[in-house]
Amino acid sequence: MSSPGIVASGVRRSFGSVHAVRDVNLEARAGAVTGLIGPNGSGKTTLLLMLASLLAPDAGVLRIGGLDPVADPAGVRRIVGWMPDALGAWPSLTARETLVMTSRLYGIAPADAERGAARLLDELGLAELADTPARVFSRGQKQRLGLARALVHNPSVLLLDEPASGLDPQARIELRTLLRRLAGEGRTVLLSSHILSELDEVVDEAAFVVEGTSVSSDRIAQAATRVRTWRIRLADRDATAAVLPVAQTLGLDAALVPIDRRDLLVAFDSDGAAAAALGALVRAGLPVAEFAAATGLLEHTFLDLEGGRS
């Protein structure tokens, strides 16, 4: 197993009477993409700021690649690529100038900075905008520039706050591919996002934070195994006509099966039960065109955890 690239233990941070982070414990492995998940106001950004050495914890232990961001912030910044939710770009600089300037601040030689900027602009789909001032960039273009800026010094640890925000569907696919490649190179990638369907496609592991506190692995496992809704659609008929044969095959009351546009919504208490139902439908000769979970596993888990707070 890969070694932890990030370790947080008993971390707390308050702002006056506001307890932003109450008790966070997490590990993010090198060579893996870890999702940091929680509702707005749960302390995710505060935690990322502490990991990036930009904010000191009130208590607890933090290690980034084995380094302490409180005792050795300069060392941590050498190995961390930090992408905040909002790009604080110099508006008068072009994308190329932004990357070259950032590289120079990391002590990278001018020629290497130019070559690195050109490569990153190409990788992030910004080559055609290389000489365009950042002030005219769209939200999605600024996000891509922010990620490129986080990569200029070839960091071993990446801290990304909402990297997919503002990206179009194609750019999100390209982002997922890039993050998987970066993790495959042995880097530690920790990203926060509210787009849970996107996280489902890219993360290896997830850490949940609710009200500034880490959610235990037992509670997460419990939430992940709760009843889950699945979408069922038959190929040769609409949902109204499909509800009776599907209900009869699965032993359900057709009047109680919800319909959502073209799909029937049926709840199962496990993946095994869902697989058995699919087998029954196929054996009954029904032309199943779609049989899929209505929500991804991360979203399902998150919604269950949120429901447990109310």
C-alpha positions as CSV (number, residue, x, y, z in Angstrom):
1,M,0.0,0.0,0.0
2,S,1.2,3.5,-0.8
3,S,2.4,5.6,2.1
4,P,0.2,8.6,3.4
5,G,1.0,11.8,1.5
6,I,-1.3,13.7,3.9
7,V,-2.1,12.9,7.5
8,A,-4.4,15.0,9.8
9,S,-5.0,13.9,13.4
10,G,-7.2,15.7,15.9
11,V,-7.1,18.9,13.9
12,R,-9.1,21.9,15.2
13,R,-9.4,25.5,14.1
14,S,-11.8,28.2,15.4
15,F,-12.4,31.8,14.4
16,G,-13.6,33.5,17.6
17,S,-16.8,31.6,18.7
18,V,-17.1,29.9,15.3
19,H,-15.6,26.4,15.4
20,A,-14.8,25.8,11.7
21,V,-12.9,22.6,12.2
22,R,-13.7,20.7,15.4
23,D,-11.9,17.3,15.1
24,V,-10.7,16.1,11.7
25,N,-8.7,12.9,11.1
26,L,-7.8,11.8,7.6
27,E,-5.2,10.2,5.5
28,A,-4.7,10.7,1.8
29,R,-2.4,8.1,0.1
30,A,0.3,8.9,-2.3
31,G,-0.6,7.6,-5.7
32,A,-4.3,8.0,-5.1
33,V,-7.1,10.6,-5.6
34,T,-8.9,11.3,-2.3
35,G,-12.2,13.2,-2.2
36,L,-12.9,15.6,0.6
37,I,-16.7,15.7,0.9
38,G,-19.1,17.7,3.1
39,P,-21.8,20.3,3.0
40,N,-21.1,24.0,2.7
41,G,-19.7,25.4,5.9
42,S,-18.4,22.0,7.1
43,G,-14.8,23.2,7.3
44,K,-13.4,21.8,4.0
45,T,-11.8,25.0,2.8
46,T,-10.4,25.8,6.3
47,L,-8.8,22.3,6.4
48,L,-7.3,22.8,2.9
49,L,-5.8,26.2,4.0
50,M,-4.2,24.5,7.0
51,L,-2.8,21.7,4.9
52,A,-1.4,24.3,2.4
53,S,0.4,26.0,5.4
54,L,-1.7,29.2,4.9
55,L,-3.5,28.9,8.2
56,A,-2.3,27.4,11.5
57,P,-4.4,24.9,13.4
58,D,-5.3,25.5,17.0
59,A,-4.6,21.9,17.9
60,G,-3.8,18.6,16.3
61,V,-1.1,17.2,14.0
62,L,-0.7,17.8,10.2
63,R,1.9,16.1,8.0
64,I,2.3,16.7,4.2
65,G,4.7,14.4,2.6
66,G,6.2,13.9,6.1
67,L,6.6,17.7,6.7
68,D,4.9,19.8,9.3
69,P,3.2,22.8,7.7
70,V,3.4,24.7,11.0
71,A,7.1,24.1,11.7
72,D,8.3,24.0,8.0
73,P,5.8,26.0,5.9
74,A,8.5,26.7,3.2
75,G,9.2,23.0,2.9
76,V,5.5,22.2,2.5
77,R,5.0,24.9,-0.1
78,R,7.8,23.4,-2.2
79,I,6.0,20.1,-2.5
80,V,2.4,21.3,-2.5
81,G,0.4,22.5,-5.5
82,W,-2.5,24.6,-4.1
83,M,-5.5,25.5,-6.2
84,P,-8.1,27.7,-4.3
85,D,-11.7,27.8,-5.3
86,A,-11.3,31.3,-6.8
87,L,-8.3,32.1,-8.9
88,G,-6.4,35.2,-7.6
89,A,-4.8,35.9,-11.0
90,W,-3.0,39.1,-11.9
91,P,-5.7,40.5,-14.3
92,S,-3.2,42.4,-16.5
93,L,-1.0,39.3,-17.1
94,T,-1.7,36.8,-19.9
95,A,-2.0,33.1,-19.1
96,R,1.5,32.5,-20.3
97,E,2.9,35.4,-18.1
98,T,0.9,34.1,-15.1
99,L,2.5,30.7,-15.3
100,V,6.0,32.0,-16.1
101,M,5.8,34.5,-13.2
102,T,4.6,31.8,-10.8
103,S,7.4,29.5,-11.9
104,R,10.0,32.2,-11.3
105,L,8.6,32.7,-7.8
106,Y,9.4,29.0,-7.2
107,G,13.0,29.7,-8.3
108,I,12.6,28.0,-11.7
109,A,15.0,29.3,-14.3
110,P,13.6,31.5,-17.0
111,A,14.0,29.1,-20.0
112,D,12.6,26.2,-17.9
113,A,9.7,28.4,-16.8
114,E,8.8,29.3,-20.5
115,R,9.0,25.6,-21.5
116,G,6.9,24.5,-18.5
117,A,4.3,27.2,-19.2
118,A,3.9,26.1,-22.8
119,R,3.5,22.5,-21.8
120,L,0.9,23.2,-19.1
121,L,-1.1,25.6,-21.4
122,D,-1.3,22.8,-23.9
123,E,-2.2,20.1,-21.4
124,L,-5.0,22.3,-19.8
125,G,-6.5,23.3,-23.2
126,L,-5.3,26.9,-22.9
127,A,-2.8,27.1,-25.7
128,E,-5.0,29.3,-27.9
129,L,-5.4,31.7,-25.0
130,A,-1.8,31.8,-24.0
131,D,-1.4,35.5,-24.8
132,T,-4.8,36.6,-23.6
133,P,-5.1,38.6,-20.4
134,A,-6.6,36.6,-17.5
135,R,-9.1,39.3,-16.8
136,V,-11.2,38.3,-19.8
137,F,-11.2,34.6,-19.0
138,S,-14.5,32.8,-18.2
139,R,-14.9,31.0,-14.9
140,G,-14.0,27.7,-16.4
141,Q,-10.9,29.1,-18.1
142,K,-9.8,30.6,-14.8
143,Q,-10.2,27.2,-13.2
144,R,-7.9,25.6,-15.8
145,L,-5.4,28.4,-15.4
146,G,-5.5,27.9,-11.6
147,L,-4.8,24.2,-12.0
148,A,-1.9,24.9,-14.4
149,R,-0.5,27.4,-11.9
150,A,-0.7,24.7,-9.1
151,L,1.4,22.4,-11.3
152,V,4.3,24.7,-12.4
153,H,6.8,23.4,-9.8
154,N,6.0,19.7,-10.3
155,P,4.5,19.2,-6.8
156,S,4.2,15.8,-5.2
157,V,1.0,16.8,-3.3
158,L,-2.0,18.6,-4.9
159,L,-4.7,20.4,-2.8
160,L,-7.6,21.3,-5.1
161,D,-10.7,23.2,-3.9
162,E,-13.6,22.8,-6.4
163,P,-11.4,22.3,-9.5
164,A,-14.4,21.3,-11.7
165,S,-16.4,24.4,-10.9
166,G,-17.3,26.3,-14.1
167,L,-15.9,23.6,-16.4
168,D,-18.0,22.4,-19.4
169,P,-18.6,18.6,-19.7
170,Q,-15.7,18.0,-22.1
171,A,-13.3,19.9,-19.8
172,R,-14.5,17.9,-16.8
173,I,-13.7,14.6,-18.6
174,E,-10.2,16.0,-19.4
175,L,-9.8,17.0,-15.8
176,R,-10.6,13.5,-14.6
177,T,-8.1,12.1,-17.0
178,L,-5.4,14.5,-15.9
179,L,-6.0,13.8,-12.2
180,R,-5.9,10.0,-12.7
181,R,-2.6,10.5,-14.6
182,L,-1.1,12.7,-11.8
183,A,-2.1,10.1,-9.2
184,G,-0.7,7.3,-11.4
185,E,2.7,9.2,-11.3
186,G,2.7,8.7,-7.5
187,R,1.3,12.1,-6.4
188,T,-1.1,12.7,-3.6
189,V,-4.3,14.3,-4.8
190,L,-6.8,15.7,-2.4
191,L,-9.8,17.5,-3.9
192,S,-12.9,19.1,-2.5
193,S,-16.0,19.3,-4.8
194,H,-19.7,19.6,-4.4
195,I,-20.2,17.9,-7.8
196,L,-20.4,14.4,-6.3
197,S,-21.1,12.7,-9.6
198,E,-17.8,13.9,-10.8
199,L,-16.0,12.7,-7.7
200,D,-17.5,9.3,-8.1
201,E,-15.8,9.0,-11.5
202,V,-12.3,9.9,-10.3
203,V,-11.7,9.3,-6.6
204,D,-10.1,6.2,-5.1
205,E,-11.2,7.1,-1.5
206,A,-13.3,9.7,0.2
207,A,-13.2,11.5,3.5
208,F,-16.4,13.0,4.8
209,V,-16.6,16.0,7.1
210,V,-19.8,17.2,8.7
211,E,-19.9,20.2,11.0
212,G,-16.2,20.4,11.2
213,T,-15.8,16.8,12.3
214,S,-14.6,13.7,10.4
215,V,-17.2,11.0,9.9
216,S,-16.1,7.6,11.2
217,S,-15.4,4.8,8.8
218,D,-18.1,2.7,10.5
219,R,-20.7,5.5,10.0
220,I,-19.7,5.9,6.3
221,A,-19.9,2.1,5.7
222,Q,-23.4,2.1,7.4
223,A,-24.6,5.0,5.2
224,A,-23.2,3.4,2.0
225,T,-25.3,0.3,2.6
226,R,-28.6,1.9,3.3
227,V,-31.6,1.4,0.9
228,R,-30.7,2.9,-2.5
229,T,-33.0,3.8,-5.4
230,W,-32.4,2.4,-8.9
231,R,-33.7,3.5,-12.3
232,I,-35.4,0.9,-14.5
233,R,-36.4,1.4,-18.1
234,L,-37.7,-1.0,-20.7
235,A,-36.8,-0.6,-24.3
236,D,-40.1,-1.2,-26.0
237,R,-42.6,0.8,-23.9
238,D,-42.9,3.9,-21.9
239,A,-42.8,4.0,-18.1
240,T,-46.6,3.8,-17.6
241,A,-46.8,0.6,-19.7
242,A,-43.7,-0.8,-18.0
243,V,-44.8,-0.4,-14.4
244,L,-47.1,-3.5,-14.3
245,P,-44.8,-6.1,-15.8
246,V,-41.8,-4.9,-13.8
247,A,-43.9,-4.8,-10.6
248,Q,-45.3,-8.3,-11.2
249,T,-41.9,-9.7,-11.9
250,L,-40.3,-8.1,-8.7
251,G,-43.3,-8.8,-6.5
252,L,-44.2,-5.1,-6.0
253,D,-47.4,-3.2,-5.8
254,A,-47.6,-1.4,-9.2
255,A,-49.5,1.5,-7.7
256,L,-46.6,2.2,-5.3
257,V,-43.8,2.2,-7.9
258,P,-42.8,5.9,-8.6
259,I,-42.3,7.0,-12.2
260,D,-39.7,9.7,-13.2
261,R,-40.1,10.6,-16.8
262,R,-39.1,7.5,-18.8
263,D,-37.9,5.5,-15.7
264,L,-39.3,3.5,-12.9
265,L,-37.8,4.1,-9.5
266,V,-37.3,1.0,-7.3
267,A,-35.5,0.8,-4.0
268,F,-33.2,-2.1,-3.1
269,D,-31.4,-2.6,0.2
270,S,-28.2,-3.9,-1.3
271,D,-26.3,-4.2,-4.6
272,G,-26.9,-7.9,-4.4
273,A,-30.7,-7.4,-4.2
274,A,-30.5,-5.1,-7.2
275,A,-28.5,-7.7,-9.2
276,A,-31.0,-10.3,-8.4
277,A,-33.8,-8.1,-9.6
278,L,-32.1,-7.4,-12.8
279,G,-31.6,-11.2,-13.3
280,A,-35.3,-11.7,-12.7
281,L,-36.3,-9.1,-15.2
282,V,-34.1,-10.6,-17.9
283,R,-35.3,-14.2,-17.2
284,A,-38.9,-12.9,-17.6
285,G,-38.0,-11.8,-21.1
286,L,-38.4,-8.1,-20.4
287,P,-36.2,-5.9,-22.6
288,V,-34.2,-3.9,-20.0
289,A,-32.7,-0.8,-21.6
290,E,-31.5,0.8,-18.3
291,F,-30.9,-0.5,-14.8
292,A,-28.7,1.9,-12.9
293,A,-28.4,3.5,-9.4
294,A,-30.3,6.8,-9.4
295,T,-27.4,8.3,-7.4
296,G,-23.7,7.6,-7.3
297,L,-22.3,5.9,-4.2
298,L,-20.7,9.1,-2.9
299,E,-23.9,11.1,-3.3
300,H,-25.9,8.3,-1.7
301,T,-23.6,8.2,1.3
302,F,-23.5,12.0,1.6
303,L,-27.4,12.3,1.5
304,D,-27.6,9.6,4.2
305,L,-25.1,11.4,6.4
306,E,-27.0,14.7,5.8
307,G,-30.3,13.0,6.7
308,G,-28.7,11.8,9.9
309,R,-28.1,15.4,11.0
310,S,-31.8,16.4,10.9
